[in-house]
Amino acid sequence: MAITSHIYPVSVAPMMEWTDRHYRYFMRQITRRSLLYTEMITTGAVIHGDRERIIGFSQEEKPLALQLGGDDPRELAECAQIAEDFGYDEINLNVGCPSDRVQKGNFGACLMATPEVVGEGVAAMQRVVSIPVTVKHRIGIDGLEDYEHLAAFVKTVAGYGCRRFIVHARIALLNGLNPKENRSVPPLRYEDVYRLKQEFPELIIEINGGIKSEAAVAEQLRQVDGVMIGRAAYENPFLFAGFDSLFYGEEAAPPSRREIVEAMVPYIEAQQALGVYPNRILRHMHGLFHGRRGTKAWKRYLSENAHKPETTSAILHRAVEDIPDEVLDERPVLMAQL
């Protein structure tokens, strides 16, 4: 039986090498309500690896979804049970990654050619967990590039019980483009995602790809149920500071950058006591002052000092010395206030 999936107006995309637990904790100081995702983790890693290291998280990171890479229903079901026991809020199946390594494992974007396999994986997971199971996919792949193939994919997978689809509005060219190029070279086709929502109104349809501002999120939400933001969430994380108020109805004041920096000090101290080098956390904070006065000095200081063995949380207080107070204490100007 399909589990009703919660609607999140905004989420942060799963991104390899980026959306680890330290980045997620950092983002939680900026947005409390937006859904966060892990990096894509293979079923084999979950089943056979060090689970606490691979999929462990802190309660502060929730709501949190685990994104899985795999195609074997039994393995996916086993991983879904493990994830639910760990306390994840959702399971997401990756049907969008175009890398050669992923293709050799027969999962990721190449699964768009076999929607029944995706559906069987979804159904297997749904049989053993009480949390939602969702699918993130492209609008097409080589040879299956038109809307009709996209609609057929969604219809088939929905037939197995999936109710929420996160759609990257670009095709993935599995031959000829690398993963980085596949995130920018194929043109965005938002209209295909809008059409999906129109033709499948009973499904939750979210859009992903090229969305970089509050205004763009608001515009997309007039057409679809949710917006997933990837690179912009990493390069300009403060973009999310007003989202809880704008899109979730949160009444508390959005945070300032000073408050975000101060909140990270005890986290870095606690993690350092556990043997985590501060640079593993600080590397995610480079974009906090994106587009504001002082951002170059901030990035330069972190880049030159975060890796040093003697580095402690005090680096943050030194790094903000060249940031103007009006930038440190600035809060988002919400669209309703403009």
Stockholm file with secondary structure:
# STOCKHOLM 1.0

chainA/1-338         MAITSHIYPVSVAPMMEWTDRHYRYFMRQITRRSLLYTEMITTGAVIHGDRERIIGFSQEEKPLALQLGGDDPRELAECAQIAEDFGYDEINLNVGCPSDRVQKGNFGACLMATPEVVGEGVAAMQRVVSIPVTVKHRIGIDGLEDYEHLAAFVKTVAGYGCRRFIVHARIALLNGLNPKENRSVPPLRYEDVYRLKQEFPELIIEINGGIKSEAAVAEQLRQVDGVMIGRAAYENPFLFAGFDSLFYGEEAAPPSRREIVEAMVPYIEAQQALGVYPNRILRHMHGLFHGRRGTKAWKRYLSENAHKPETTSAILHRAVEDIPDEVLDERPVLMAQL
#=GR chainA/1-338 SS CCCCCCCCSEEECCCTTTSSHHHHHHHHTTCSSSBEEEEEEEHHHHHHSCHHHHHCCCGGGCSEEEEEECCCHHHHHHHHHHHHHHTCSEEEEEECCCCHHHHHTTCGGGGGGCHHHHHHHHHHHHHHCSSCEEEEEEEEETTBCSHHHHHHHHHHHHHTTCCEEEEEEEEECTTTCCHHHHTTSSCCCHHHHHHHHHHCTTSEEEEESSCCSHHHHHHHTTTSSEEEECHHHHHCGGGGGGHHHHHHCCCSCCCCHHHHHHHHHHHHHHHHHTTCCTHHHHGGGGGGGTTSTTHHHHHHHHHHHTTSTTCCTHHHHHHTTTSCHHHHTCCCCCGGGC
#=GC SS_cons         CCCCCCCCSEEECCCTTTSSHHHHHHHHTTCSSSBEEEEEEEHHHHHHSCHHHHHCCCGGGCSEEEEEECCCHHHHHHHHHHHHHHTCSEEEEEECCCCHHHHHTTCGGGGGGCHHHHHHHHHHHHHHCSSCEEEEEEEEETTBCSHHHHHHHHHHHHHTTCCEEEEEEEEECTTTCCHHHHTTSSCCCHHHHHHHHHHCTTSEEEEESSCCSHHHHHHHTTTSSEEEECHHHHHCGGGGGGHHHHHHCCCSCCCCHHHHHHHHHHHHHHHHHTTCCTHHHHGGGGGGGTTSTTHHHHHHHHHHHTTSTTCCTHHHHHHTTTSCHHHHTCCCCCGGGC
//
